[in-house]
Amino acid sequence: MANQEKVYDLVIVGAGPAGLSAAVNAAARNLDFVILGSDPRSPKLLQAPEINNYLGYVNISGKELSDKFFNHIQKLDIDYREQRVDNIYDQGDRFSLLMGDETITAHSLILAVGVSNEQTLPGEEELVGQGVSYCATCDGPLYRGKTVAGLVHTDEGVEDIIYLSDIAEQVYIVTDRELDDNIVKKVEIIDKEPVRVTGENKVEGLKFEDDSMIEVEGVFVFRRVTPPDKLMSGLETEDDHLKVNRSMATSKEGVFAAGDCTGFPYQIGKAAGEGQIAALSAASYIQKKR
Amino acid sequence: MANQEKVYDLVIVGAGPAGLSAAVNAAARNLDFVILGSDPRSPKLLQAPEINNYLGYVNISGKELSDKFFNHIQKLDIDYREQRVDNIYDQGDRFSLLMGDETITAHSLILAVGVSNEQTLPGEEELVGQGVSYCATCDGPLYRGKTVAGLVHTDEGVEDIIYLSDIAEQVYIVTDRELDDNIVKKVEIIDKEPVRVTGENKVEGLKFEDDSMIEVEGVFVFRRVTPPDKLMSGLETEDDHLKVNRSMATSKEGVFAAGDCTGFPYQIGKAAGEGQIAALSAASYIQKKR
């Protein structure tokens, strides 16, 4: 099957205002593309009680505006899929997006993944790839017979923990999700706030607010939003956001970005404007490649 | 009256999508501001038969979208005035905008003036301030008793030519505007395409497509859009557009820019997004000044 692999012109990761605006502009330029969103869609937008500063709509709720945006991509028959991306690999002349068991391949990318409200733990960033992981499918097999902890803020993360519990010797879980009995039997729930990932050159443990500690060799973190520089390696950041130029190009050729993940202000109009620029930049990149 | 002069927080120059988006965001931040537009408003937008790539509105005409935008600023009771800015002066701690006989003063500016479709003439840029002028009120008195030419693409420009005809010895006019008999008596109409402003360190003449020439000491140019770096001195440009950073700040402190005048792509969503960023940057600038 590998030789029949479809390669899209573009994949847009994220379906907030930035990703959706990128999509309607990619459609205008006749790109062969797909947009990947998560459920619930853009919670920050949905929760806004009243929006007055997106030009063209006055006194509109976040829910209504979100409906207008989704109606727009539906009217244009845009290929929208609810799928969470675990990891993105640079294959030289194309990019592969890993989503559970499935892979999508494209010549260019627009990262419109927003920002995470959840803070990074001290010690976490330093130990990425040395015990800290954001992808159970990718890194789970490394922890066969070992002890790991999962910090879980998503439902998909809960499923990943079930998967890990079949591989690892012991699994601790810290979560704000509901767990069913089936899972509870397989893991040890810790109802304390973690404050630090410990270890020098590899993960050795997880420390909690009460100064207690558990010894683990792996820490899997599942936040609603994976920081884009952790989704894909080799992307330069600046002040905790993806570094982009005025064409919304990141430091990696063929990879564009838009919306909150590129920096302040975190606003709908800014995000939509950047999504438009990113799509037109991607279109011009694809045209040159052909 | 001078000591009672009102100083606005902000003046937004231009009422296309960039200026209007800046206005709705300046309103959201409670700035004391005014937005200056021209008639007809944003012809490029009005003439678009069908727009599909401004997120939230699908299959809408430029006229309808323009109405939505204006409806938005009306609903928010924004101070919108149809006034053309002739010149902007940097007064150190504030900016003065000259409009005919009237002056408005503000602590910060957003330039959202779009781009001109009309080409600059060879020789024009080199001789700005040395005989080439964009403002009859400002520079007219320098040409008392002299011979000048006016290149006129606006109705206000026609009025400026009438004013000049009372000062100068002789006035030539090249125009695509209708002229009434009253003016025709005072000026000499030239029905040929100008191709170059001539002169070494000062204007000496105007050359036409048929290689004919007239001797003049001043050339007044009235285009629909005055390039922003000619509206105000000291603004850095890059590839024929205003140079801005990602906060939409120009090279001059307190002056922000948005929309087509900052560069490609010339698109509504990009312009609106930049207008939003510019307004929020201006708000934060004003807050620091207070």
Chai-1 contact restraints between the chains, C-beta under 6 A:
chainA,res_idxA,chainB,res_idxB,connection_type,confidence,min_distance_angstrom,max_distance_angstrom,comment,restraint_id
A,L20,B,L55,contact,1.0,0.0,6.0,A-B,restraint_1
A,S21,B,L55,contact,1.0,0.0,6.0,A-B,restraint_2
A,S21,B,G269,contact,1.0,0.0,6.0,A-B,restraint_3
A,V24,B,N53,contact,1.0,0.0,6.0,A-B,restraint_4
A,V24,B,L55,contact,1.0,0.0,6.0,A-B,restraint_5
A,N25,B,N53,contact,1.0,0.0,6.0,A-B,restraint_6
A,A28,B,N53,contact,1.0,0.0,6.0,A-B,restraint_7
A,N53,B,V24,contact,1.0,0.0,6.0,A-B,restraint_8
A,N53,B,N25,contact,1.0,0.0,6.0,A-B,restraint_9
A,N53,B,A28,contact,1.0,0.0,6.0,A-B,restraint_10
A,L55,B,L20,contact,1.0,0.0,6.0,A-B,restraint_11
A,L55,B,S21,contact,1.0,0.0,6.0,A-B,restraint_12
A,L55,B,V24,contact,1.0,0.0,6.0,A-B,restraint_13
A,L55,B,F69,contact,1.0,0.0,6.0,A-B,restraint_14
A,L55,B,A272,contact,1.0,0.0,6.0,A-B,restraint_15
A,G56,B,K68,contact,1.0,0.0,6.0,A-B,restraint_16
A,G56,B,F69,contact,1.0,0.0,6.0,A-B,restraint_17
A,V58,B,H72,contact,1.0,0.0,6.0,A-B,restraint_18
A,V58,B,K75,contact,1.0,0.0,6.0,A-B,restraint_19
A,K68,B,G56,contact,1.0,0.0,6.0,A-B,restraint_20
A,F69,B,L55,contact,1.0,0.0,6.0,A-B,restraint_21
A,F69,B,G56,contact,1.0,0.0,6.0,A-B,restraint_22
A,H72,B,V58,contact,1.0,0.0,6.0,A-B,restraint_23
A,K75,B,V58,contact,1.0,0.0,6.0,A-B,restraint_24
A,P265,B,L280,contact,1.0,0.0,6.0,A-B,restraint_25
A,Q267,B,Q276,contact,1.0,0.0,6.0,A-B,restraint_26
A,G269,B,S21,contact,1.0,0.0,6.0,A-B,restraint_27
A,G269,B,A272,contact,1.0,0.0,6.0,A-B,restraint_28
A,G269,B,G273,contact,1.0,0.0,6.0,A-B,restraint_29
A,G269,B,Q276,contact,1.0,0.0,6.0,A-B,restraint_30
A,K270,B,G273,contact,1.0,0.0,6.0,A-B,restraint_31
A,K270,B,Q276,contact,1.0,0.0,6.0,A-B,restraint_32
A,K270,B,I277,contact,1.0,0.0,6.0,A-B,restraint_33
A,A272,B,L55,contact,1.0,0.0,6.0,A-B,restraint_34
A,A272,B,G269,contact,1.0,0.0,6.0,A-B,restraint_35
A,A272,B,G273,contact,1.0,0.0,6.0,A-B,restraint_36
A,G273,B,G269,contact,1.0,0.0,6.0,A-B,restraint_37
A,G273,B,K270,contact,1.0,0.0,6.0,A-B,restraint_38
A,G273,B,A272,contact,1.0,0.0,6.0,A-B,restraint_39
A,G273,B,G273,contact,1.0,0.0,6.0,A-B,restraint_40
A,Q276,B,Q267,contact,1.0,0.0,6.0,A-B,restraint_41
A,Q276,B,G269,contact,1.0,0.0,6.0,A-B,restraint_42
A,Q276,B,K270,contact,1.0,0.0,6.0,A-B,restraint_43
A,I277,B,K270,contact,1.0,0.0,6.0,A-B,restraint_44
A,L280,B,P265,contact,1.0,0.0,6.0,A-B,restraint_45
